[in-house]
Amino acid sequence: MRIFSLIIVDRDYRGQGIGTKIVENIINRLEENEESSSPIVFSTWESNSTQISVASKFGFEEYERKENHRHNGEASLYFKREI
């Protein structure tokens, strides 16, 4: 299992496709590694529509949801994609 540690794009640079490019590069590098056979896994909160959209764009599927998991009562969503 591979887990993104943390990807944050500065507010001043959001909406320019930087986060999408980072995820794309991670996937490409893992796909180039012939020994890579475990899924990529990450989590986000339910209101993070941008991250959920990027996940969908790259074929990630939600595999778990933890209700009231965040400090503000939001659910945590867990996504994975096979390599």
C-alpha positions, 0 to 999 in steps of 0.5 A: 500500500502506498499512502500520500503523506500530504499534498497541499497547494498554497492558496495563491496557486490553487486552481492552476492544476498544480495539485492535479499535476503532482498526483499525475506525476506520482501515478506515472512514476509508480507505473514506471516502476515494474515492481509496483503492484500495491494500490495508492491510497489517500484520505480527505474530508468529505467537503474537499470537493477539489480533492474528490474531483482529482481522485475521480479524474485519476480513477480512484475509488472510495473504499471507506468512509468514517463518519464524524472522524474529523475534529469538526464532525466531518467524515473522512473519505478513503480512496484507492487506485490500483497500479 
